[in-house]
Amino acid sequence: MLGSKVLLLAGSILGVAAQAPLPVVDLGYELHQATFNESGQYYNFSNVRYGAPPVGQLRFSAPAPPSTNDSKIFNDGSTAVTCFQAIPAWTASTADWVVNATPPADPTATEDCLFLDVMVPQTIFEAAGQAPGVPVMVWIHGGGYTLGSKTLYSPSAAGLIKASQAQGGDGIVWVGLNYRLGAFGWLSGPTFQASGTANAGLYDQRLALEWVQQHIAKFGGDPSQVTVIGESAGGGSVLHQITAFGGLKGPVPFQQAIVQSPGFQMTPSATLQESIYNSFLTIAGVDNLDEARNLSTQDLQLANYKLVGSSYPYGSFTSNPVVDGAFAPALPGQLLLHGQFDHSLRIMAGHNILEGLEFMNPFAQNETSFEDTLRLYFPTITDAEVEYISYTLYPPVFDGSVGYTTPTGRSELMITEAFFTCNTNFLARAYDNNVFNYIFSVPPSLHGDDIAYTYYNGPSASVKNDTLAVIMQEYFTNFVITSNPNGAGLPAFPTYGASATVLDLNLTTIGPIPDNVANERCLWWQKGLYA
C-alpha cells in the first residue's frame, strides 16, 4: 500500500477472476474502489459515504461523520444512492400526488443517503501524495430543496474535466454530493428546535465540505484550493455556506464559490416555520418529534411526500433554509450587508433573465391576488410594506417603464428579483465589487436553462450553442484553477467593479453589459424589512 491507496485487481475481493487493476482508497472507515472511464481517462469513485446513516436519533438532527469503530467495509460504488424525493402538486404533471399520496418507486432512494461522488483524471490520481494536489470543484445540486441528487442534474462532469485540461494542464478533481431533502432535512421552528436541528440539509453539506478537507488529497486534490458551485437550491445553499454562522466560526471549508441562480424562499418568520412543522406532525399522525423519529422509513417518506405535495402558495416548495439563530442567524442578504460572512473568498456568480416565470401563480392577474401572494410568502409582513412593494417597487404600471407590460411580467419580475437574482448583487457589493458576475441570456433564459451548458458533454437538445457551452466551462474551470475566469482565446471577462458590469452570455454574442439587478429594488430586498 502506498499511503492510503492501493491498486487491486477488479473482482479479486469477491473471488472473481481478475480483469484489470482498479484503485482503492482507504478512508479509514471504508475501502472504496473506483471504476475507470476509458474514453475520458478518469476514475469515478461513486457513492462514497461521507456521513453516518441519519436515522434513529440522527433523524432531524445534524449529521455525524462515519463511524470508525467497526471494521472497514469494502465499497465498489455500484449501489446508486439518492435521498427521498418529493415535488409540489402545483406542477402540472403531479397534480394528483396529494390525492393519491403514493410516492413513485425508486430503488435508489433511501434515508441513508449521505454519499458523494469523486471524479478524478487518471494522471492526477496516480500522482496523489507524490505531487502537489490540483484544484477541486464541489457541486451542490438544486431541486427546490425537495428533489435532486449528486447526479440527477449533473450525470457526468466529464465535460468540465475536459475543459479544465484545455490549456494542457492536469485538470481538476470534481465532487458531487447528496444532502437530505424535504422534511428529512429542512424542518424548523421553535418547537422543532427543542430537540431537532433546523437546516439539517445545510449541516449535511458542511459535513461533506469538511470531508473534502480531510480526504480529497488521497484522490489528488488540494484541500486549500476548493471551489464550491451550486445552482438554484444549490446556489442558495452556497450562499448560506458563505454566510454560515454569521462568519463567527472562522474560515469556511472552501476558498472560492461559483453561485448560479441562487434561490430560496426567505423564511425568517418563526410563525411560518412553526406552522410548517405542525402541518408535518398532523400529516405524519404524530404529536412530537420523538414520535416522528420512531416512525418507519416508509411512513416518514409518505408524510414528506404529502407535506411537499401540498406546498402553498403556487411556486413554493415548503422546504427551505431558514433563519435558525445558529447556522443562519439572519437572512444571507442581511449578513452580507452587515459584514457577517467569510471575507476571504473569491466569488463568481450568475443568473438568468426569467428566473421566476415558472414559479409565479398564473392566476394572479390583479392587484388583490398580487398582494395576497405577498402575504402568503411573508406571513408577518405589514400593510405598509405590502403597499410599498405593490406601488413603489413593482407598481401596476404596464407601459414598460418599470420593466414589464403585463400583470404576468410584474409578478415574474418580483419573484425573479426577490427569490433569485438580487442575491448575486448582494454578493458583488459584499465583496467590494471585486467579483466576476454574468448573465445567461440565451432565450428563453428560464430558470435552470444554463445547467446543460455547465455540464455540457457533447451535442444535446438542451444546448443551442455548443461553442458557448465550451466557453462557459472554460470560464468556470479557469476560475477554479486560477481564481480568474479569463484565459487564452476567450472573450474578456471583466470584474464587476463600481459600474456593476456583468458578462452577458448570449446565443450569438458574449460581452459586458450593466447588471440588471443593480437597482433600488434589490437594495430594499436585502434589508429584510418584510420579516
Legacy VTK file of the C-alpha trace (Angstrom):
# vtk DataFile Version 3.0
C-alpha trace
ASCII
DATASET POLYDATA
POINTS 531 float
0.000 0.000 0.000
1.252 3.473 -0.928
-0.097 5.927 1.639
-3.843 5.496 1.719
-4.431 3.859 -1.643
-3.621 0.588 -3.308
-4.217 -0.996 -6.694
-6.376 -4.098 -6.501
-7.414 -6.459 -9.244
-11.049 -5.903 -10.107
-13.146 -8.724 -8.715
-10.382 -10.143 -6.527
-12.133 -9.257 -3.286
-15.209 -11.158 -4.395
-13.181 -14.104 -5.584
-13.928 -13.385 -9.244
-11.272 -13.793 -11.891
-9.098 -10.672 -12.128
-9.589 -8.446 -15.149
-7.871 -5.075 -14.726
-6.286 -3.145 -11.868
-8.561 -0.612 -10.226
-7.506 1.700 -7.403
-8.923 1.518 -3.897
-8.734 4.429 -1.458
-8.555 3.779 2.283
-10.815 6.317 4.005
-10.325 4.890 7.474
-13.901 3.643 7.718
-14.183 2.051 4.268
-12.086 0.872 1.351
-13.518 2.481 -1.755
-12.863 1.117 -5.208
-13.086 3.170 -8.397
-14.394 2.489 -11.847
-12.445 3.715 -14.861
-13.711 5.678 -17.850
-11.572 4.671 -20.791
-12.636 7.440 -23.180
-12.175 10.223 -20.626
-9.215 8.636 -18.850
-10.620 9.363 -15.404
-11.549 7.389 -12.306
-15.019 7.670 -10.783
-15.347 6.903 -7.093
-19.130 6.655 -6.884
-21.372 6.614 -3.835
-18.708 7.310 -1.230
-20.144 7.568 2.269
-19.390 10.885 3.983
-21.888 10.751 6.848
-23.269 8.182 9.254
-26.789 6.951 8.446
-29.107 9.837 9.518
-31.610 7.505 11.169
-32.760 6.866 14.715
-31.663 9.739 16.937
-29.835 11.306 13.969
-33.156 11.816 12.222
-33.899 15.561 12.057
-30.512 16.244 13.657
-27.135 17.443 12.472
-25.238 14.663 10.672
-22.346 12.734 12.167
-19.154 11.520 10.465
-19.000 7.832 9.505
-18.176 5.539 12.384
-14.609 4.249 12.582
-15.373 1.810 15.387
-16.338 -1.047 13.111
-14.171 -2.950 10.675
-13.670 -1.235 7.331
-16.183 -2.194 4.705
-15.436 -2.553 1.013
-17.461 -0.310 -1.291
-17.196 -0.502 -5.062
-19.732 2.290 -5.561
-22.071 0.112 -7.591
-25.123 0.796 -5.405
-26.639 4.101 -6.520
-27.899 6.298 -3.681
-30.335 9.218 -3.689
-32.240 10.933 -0.903
-36.034 10.677 -0.791
-37.669 12.918 -3.391
-40.891 14.938 -3.422
-42.339 17.711 -5.549
-45.262 20.136 -5.121
-48.628 19.337 -6.650
-48.790 22.750 -8.334
-46.528 21.336 -11.016
-48.948 20.282 -13.731
-47.729 16.709 -14.108
-48.045 15.938 -10.406
-51.408 17.414 -9.502
-52.695 14.042 -8.279
-49.853 13.418 -5.830
-51.562 14.828 -2.769
-54.714 12.878 -3.540
-53.094 9.547 -4.322
-50.265 10.015 -1.793
-48.162 7.192 -3.165
-44.518 8.033 -3.778
-43.236 6.560 -7.026
-40.942 3.584 -6.631
-37.253 4.458 -6.754
-34.815 1.668 -5.910
-32.007 4.202 -5.352
-33.901 6.271 -2.760
-33.018 5.688 0.876
-32.977 7.534 4.163
-29.301 6.592 4.480
-28.268 8.907 1.645
-25.254 10.947 2.765
-22.962 9.931 -0.078
-20.846 11.746 -2.640
-19.013 11.074 -5.921
-15.418 11.897 -6.826
-14.268 12.134 -10.456
-10.513 12.465 -10.974
-8.296 12.222 -14.072
-6.065 9.151 -14.003
-2.830 11.170 -14.073
-3.930 13.264 -11.096
-4.954 10.280 -9.024
-1.778 8.362 -9.720
0.304 11.375 -8.636
-1.544 11.769 -5.323
0.896 12.025 -2.457
3.831 12.432 -4.826
2.978 15.848 -6.363
1.059 18.944 -5.267
-2.663 18.432 -5.359
-4.856 20.047 -8.002
-7.857 22.376 -7.556
-11.173 20.833 -6.544
-14.709 21.674 -7.691
-17.548 20.645 -5.336
-21.095 20.587 -6.769
-24.219 21.167 -4.649
-27.297 20.282 -6.707
-30.563 22.187 -6.971
-34.157 20.996 -6.915
-36.143 23.217 -4.562
-34.607 21.515 -1.502
-37.056 18.642 -2.109
-35.637 16.745 -5.082
-32.403 16.187 -6.972
-29.193 14.306 -6.315
-25.471 14.431 -6.944
-26.067 13.050 -10.441
-29.652 13.971 -11.412
-28.752 17.346 -12.906
-25.084 16.541 -13.481
-24.889 12.964 -14.772
-21.229 13.470 -15.670
-18.574 16.114 -15.068
-16.543 14.756 -17.989
-17.051 17.958 -19.989
-15.869 20.126 -17.117
-12.826 17.943 -16.591
-12.019 18.168 -20.300
-12.388 21.974 -20.162
-10.048 22.097 -17.170
-7.385 20.414 -19.300
-7.899 22.720 -22.323
-4.640 24.609 -21.793
-2.605 21.452 -21.312
-2.800 21.334 -17.525
-3.571 18.368 -15.316
-7.181 19.423 -14.747
-9.337 19.326 -11.644
-10.959 16.905 -9.232
-14.772 17.074 -9.189
-17.003 16.163 -6.241
-20.818 15.960 -6.198
-22.806 15.407 -3.005
-26.237 14.393 -1.754
-27.946 16.137 1.164
-31.219 15.430 2.942
-34.321 16.831 1.240
-37.825 17.886 2.244
-38.916 17.104 5.784
-35.834 14.929 6.281
-33.520 17.929 6.074
-35.460 21.176 6.362
-37.954 21.126 9.235
-37.556 24.019 11.663
-39.323 26.261 14.167
-39.036 26.890 17.920
-40.827 23.697 18.975
-38.898 21.563 16.490
-35.574 23.055 17.573
-36.135 21.994 21.184
-34.843 18.554 20.146
-34.133 18.812 16.410
-31.656 20.695 14.232
-33.049 23.251 11.817
-31.273 23.460 8.444
-30.024 19.883 8.770
-29.512 19.890 4.997
-27.025 22.750 5.328
-25.184 20.812 8.030
-25.061 17.818 5.657
-23.391 19.992 3.033
-20.978 21.389 5.613
-20.013 17.874 6.693
-19.356 16.926 3.056
-17.173 20.021 2.621
-15.259 19.061 5.769
-14.895 15.540 4.345
-13.283 17.116 1.276
-10.828 18.958 3.523
-9.924 15.718 5.273
-9.810 13.241 2.397
-9.503 14.881 -1.017
-5.683 14.776 -1.002
-5.946 10.976 -1.189
-7.522 11.429 -4.614
-5.002 14.015 -5.807
-6.950 17.133 -4.832
-5.679 20.145 -2.921
-7.868 20.986 0.100
-6.541 24.561 0.014
-7.941 25.073 -3.498
-11.610 24.135 -3.199
-14.349 25.887 -5.173
-17.932 25.095 -4.231
-20.511 25.506 -7.020
-24.278 25.250 -6.918
-27.333 26.194 -8.970
-30.862 27.093 -7.814
-31.302 25.461 -4.399
-27.645 24.545 -4.743
-26.793 28.203 -5.309
-28.980 29.216 -2.369
-27.153 26.604 -0.301
-23.770 28.020 -1.337
-24.989 31.474 -0.314
-25.831 30.092 3.128
-22.467 28.314 3.346
-20.676 31.614 2.581
-22.552 33.306 5.438
-22.523 30.265 7.757
-22.760 31.138 11.460
-22.568 34.811 10.555
-18.844 34.409 9.953
-18.182 33.745 13.643
-16.590 30.295 13.257
-13.615 31.318 11.155
-12.958 30.474 7.510
-15.442 28.212 5.761
-14.126 24.852 4.431
-13.591 26.149 0.890
-11.793 29.068 -0.729
-13.959 30.043 -3.704
-17.581 29.889 -4.812
-19.485 29.854 -8.097
-23.072 30.806 -7.288
-25.610 30.137 -10.057
-29.206 31.407 -9.823
-29.160 31.248 -6.017
-32.740 30.536 -4.985
-34.696 30.088 -1.774
-37.870 31.436 -0.217
-36.890 33.788 2.563
-38.149 32.249 5.806
-37.146 34.390 8.775
-40.587 34.066 10.337
-40.764 31.678 13.299
-44.536 31.720 12.807
-44.237 30.258 9.323
-41.637 27.721 10.436
-43.838 26.588 13.313
-46.837 26.290 11.010
-44.949 24.041 8.593
-43.695 21.846 11.448
-47.222 21.466 12.884
-48.505 20.549 9.419
-45.854 17.850 9.223
-46.851 16.404 12.603
-50.513 16.328 11.568
-49.762 14.675 8.223
-47.472 12.131 9.895
-50.080 11.375 12.570
-47.748 12.053 15.499
-47.668 14.561 18.346
-43.982 15.371 18.623
-40.545 14.865 17.128
-39.689 11.830 19.250
-42.705 10.019 17.822
-41.675 11.056 14.314
-38.200 9.614 14.936
-39.852 6.286 15.725
-41.899 6.129 12.534
-40.969 3.619 9.869
-38.990 4.962 6.940
-41.980 4.290 4.684
-44.355 6.271 6.906
-41.927 9.169 7.092
-41.396 9.111 3.339
-45.163 9.260 2.815
-45.525 12.180 5.249
-42.767 14.052 3.425
-44.444 13.315 0.110
-47.743 14.756 1.315
-46.163 17.775 3.022
-44.190 18.844 -0.035
-47.017 17.883 -2.377
-49.351 20.319 -0.617
-46.903 23.241 -0.891
-48.673 26.600 -0.993
-48.649 29.235 -2.382
-48.030 28.389 -6.022
-44.312 28.286 -6.751
-43.203 27.341 -3.239
-41.668 24.060 -2.087
-42.318 24.271 1.701
-38.719 23.168 2.403
-36.111 25.923 2.585
-33.137 27.168 4.534
-34.467 29.252 7.400
-33.228 31.782 9.908
-32.469 29.460 12.821
-30.332 31.587 15.146
-27.324 29.335 14.603
-26.178 28.274 11.134
-28.253 31.137 9.707
-28.503 33.848 12.388
-30.166 36.136 9.824
-31.020 36.118 6.137
-27.932 35.789 3.902
-28.606 39.205 2.351
-28.650 40.828 5.776
-25.472 39.004 6.830
-23.724 40.119 3.643
-24.960 43.682 4.187
-23.524 43.805 7.701
-20.210 42.068 7.026
-21.119 38.819 8.782
-19.519 36.307 6.411
-16.156 34.896 5.324
-14.448 37.842 3.597
-11.537 35.769 2.271
-13.450 34.051 -0.528
-13.238 34.677 -4.273
-16.646 34.841 -5.927
-18.168 34.201 -9.342
-21.954 34.477 -9.659
-24.577 34.439 -12.378
-28.287 34.470 -13.085
-30.762 34.018 -15.913
-33.318 36.542 -17.176
-36.683 34.887 -16.451
-35.825 33.015 -13.254
-39.257 33.466 -11.707
-41.604 32.718 -14.602
-42.093 29.046 -13.750
-42.782 29.816 -10.090
-45.405 32.566 -10.345
-49.097 31.873 -9.964
-50.557 32.119 -13.489
-53.904 33.048 -11.969
-52.549 36.064 -10.053
-53.591 38.654 -12.604
-54.955 41.504 -10.479
-53.874 43.723 -7.606
-55.721 41.740 -4.964
-54.062 38.433 -5.904
-50.647 40.120 -6.183
-50.915 41.468 -2.640
-52.443 38.250 -1.280
-49.456 36.328 -2.653
-47.064 38.659 -0.836
-48.870 37.968 2.441
-48.619 34.231 1.854
-44.898 34.438 1.160
-44.281 36.711 4.141
-46.847 35.991 6.901
-45.608 38.772 9.203
-45.407 41.494 6.553
-47.151 44.764 7.394
-49.740 46.524 5.278
-47.292 49.389 4.768
-44.664 47.026 3.356
-47.203 45.351 1.066
-48.181 48.777 -0.211
-44.525 49.750 -0.756
-43.815 46.580 -2.759
-47.051 46.882 -4.719
-46.954 50.584 -5.593
-43.316 51.668 -5.353
-41.113 48.664 -6.167
-43.464 46.868 -8.603
-46.312 49.280 -9.365
-49.241 48.183 -11.554
-47.942 50.280 -14.436
-47.800 48.309 -17.667
-46.280 50.765 -20.143
-42.846 49.143 -19.949
-41.295 51.894 -17.850
-40.723 49.532 -14.908
-39.683 46.553 -16.996
-42.996 44.800 -17.709
-46.134 45.307 -19.766
-48.492 42.720 -18.231
-49.534 41.501 -14.764
-47.643 38.292 -15.524
-44.481 40.248 -16.207
-44.923 42.171 -12.977
-45.269 39.048 -10.825
-42.424 37.368 -12.690
-40.042 40.261 -12.052
-40.920 40.378 -8.359
-40.266 36.659 -7.882
-37.157 36.730 -10.090
-35.529 39.532 -8.117
-36.727 38.706 -4.598
-36.003 34.987 -4.655
-33.148 34.671 -7.163
-31.288 37.429 -8.941
-30.845 40.082 -6.257
-28.754 37.552 -4.344
-25.989 37.850 -6.933
-25.913 41.613 -6.492
-25.741 41.186 -2.708
-22.598 39.097 -3.189
-20.980 41.587 -5.546
-21.379 44.503 -3.165
-20.351 42.443 -0.121
-17.060 41.572 -1.820
-16.350 45.194 -2.777
-17.430 44.607 -6.388
-14.282 42.517 -6.910
-16.207 39.540 -8.277
-16.922 38.003 -11.668
-20.655 38.096 -12.370
-22.509 37.081 -15.531
-25.987 36.842 -17.014
-27.003 33.766 -19.008
-29.428 35.282 -21.531
-29.833 32.516 -24.104
-33.580 32.658 -24.953
-35.842 31.972 -23.226
-33.384 32.150 -20.298
-35.694 30.367 -17.872
-34.563 29.101 -14.507
-32.282 26.094 -14.982
-31.664 26.586 -18.706
-27.949 27.046 -18.027
-27.341 23.693 -16.319
-26.980 21.854 -19.624
-24.246 24.332 -20.553
-22.445 23.953 -17.227
-22.416 20.160 -17.665
-22.058 20.069 -21.437
-20.527 16.815 -22.653
-21.303 16.824 -26.367
-24.292 17.865 -28.516
-27.597 17.963 -26.686
-31.111 19.161 -27.446
-30.843 21.367 -24.345
-27.802 23.224 -25.695
-28.451 25.671 -28.541
-24.817 26.701 -28.998
-22.069 24.155 -28.353
-19.330 26.778 -28.596
-20.952 28.849 -25.864
-21.154 25.784 -23.617
-17.451 25.063 -24.031
-16.576 28.722 -23.386
-18.688 28.735 -20.218
-16.973 25.579 -18.974
-13.577 27.119 -19.618
-14.591 30.250 -17.703
-15.715 28.112 -14.764
-12.670 25.848 -14.693
-10.247 28.741 -15.216
-11.795 30.357 -12.146
-11.447 27.109 -10.209
-7.773 26.826 -11.172
-6.584 30.455 -11.147
-9.319 32.455 -9.326
-9.908 34.260 -12.633
-12.211 33.068 -15.456
-10.131 34.756 -18.144
-7.893 32.644 -20.355
-6.266 32.354 -23.750
-8.709 32.608 -26.650
-11.697 33.590 -24.500
-13.674 36.849 -24.658
-12.553 39.138 -21.831
-14.485 38.623 -18.587
-14.488 41.904 -16.601
-14.731 42.254 -12.856
-17.997 43.681 -11.563
-16.463 46.986 -10.491
-18.129 50.204 -9.385
-20.134 50.340 -12.629
-21.778 46.944 -11.922
-20.566 45.252 -15.097
-21.515 41.656 -15.870
-20.635 39.400 -18.790
-23.641 38.673 -20.990
-23.605 35.077 -22.240
-25.969 35.131 -25.197
-26.712 32.799 -28.069
-24.850 34.991 -30.548
-22.639 37.336 -28.501
-20.506 37.449 -25.376
-19.719 40.854 -23.950
-20.007 43.253 -20.994
-23.327 44.872 -20.053
-24.682 46.668 -16.944
-26.090 44.356 -14.305
-29.893 44.411 -14.458
-30.176 43.819 -10.704
-28.013 46.749 -9.636
-31.181 48.642 -8.718
-33.103 50.159 -5.821
-35.447 47.180 -5.600
-32.602 44.834 -4.712
-31.271 47.305 -2.140
-34.682 47.159 -0.460
-34.990 43.368 -0.563
-31.577 42.990 1.068
-32.700 44.798 4.211
-35.254 42.080 5.010
-37.868 44.603 6.119
-40.670 42.176 5.272
-39.655 39.880 8.141
LINES 1 532
531 0 1 2 3 4 5 6 7 8 9 10 11 12 13 14 15 16 17 18 19 20 21 22 23 24 25 26 27 28 29 30 31 32 33 34 35 36 37 38 39 40 41 42 43 44 45 46 47 48 49 50 51 52 53 54 55 56 57 58 59 60 61 62 63 64 65 66 67 68 69 70 71 72 73 74 75 76 77 78 79 80 81 82 83 84 85 86 87 88 89 90 91 92 93 94 95 96 97 98 99 100 101 102 103 104 105 106 107 108 109 110 111 112 113 114 115 116 117 118 119 120 121 122 123 124 125 126 127 128 129 130 131 132 133 134 135 136 137 138 139 140 141 142 143 144 145 146 147 148 149 150 151 152 153 154 155 156 157 158 159 160 161 162 163 164 165 166 167 168 169 170 171 172 173 174 175 176 177 178 179 180 181 182 183 184 185 186 187 188 189 190 191 192 193 194 195 196 197 198 199 200 201 202 203 204 205 206 207 208 209 210 211 212 213 214 215 216 217 218 219 220 221 222 223 224 225 226 227 228 229 230 231 232 233 234 235 236 237 238 239 240 241 242 243 244 245 246 247 248 249 250 251 252 253 254 255 256 257 258 259 260 261 262 263 264 265 266 267 268 269 270 271 272 273 274 275 276 277 278 279 280 281 282 283 284 285 286 287 288 289 290 291 292 293 294 295 296 297 298 299 300 301 302 303 304 305 306 307 308 309 310 311 312 313 314 315 316 317 318 319 320 321 322 323 324 325 326 327 328 329 330 331 332 333 334 335 336 337 338 339 340 341 342 343 344 345 346 347 348 349 350 351 352 353 354 355 356 357 358 359 360 361 362 363 364 365 366 367 368 369 370 371 372 373 374 375 376 377 378 379 380 381 382 383 384 385 386 387 388 389 390 391 392 393 394 395 396 397 398 399 400 401 402 403 404 405 406 407 408 409 410 411 412 413 414 415 416 417 418 419 420 421 422 423 424 425 426 427 428 429 430 431 432 433 434 435 436 437 438 439 440 441 442 443 444 445 446 447 448 449 450 451 452 453 454 455 456 457 458 459 460 461 462 463 464 465 466 467 468 469 470 471 472 473 474 475 476 477 478 479 480 481 482 483 484 485 486 487 488 489 490 491 492 493 494 495 496 497 498 499 500 501 502 503 504 505 506 507 508 509 510 511 512 513 514 515 516 517 518 519 520 521 522 523 524 525 526 527 528 529 530
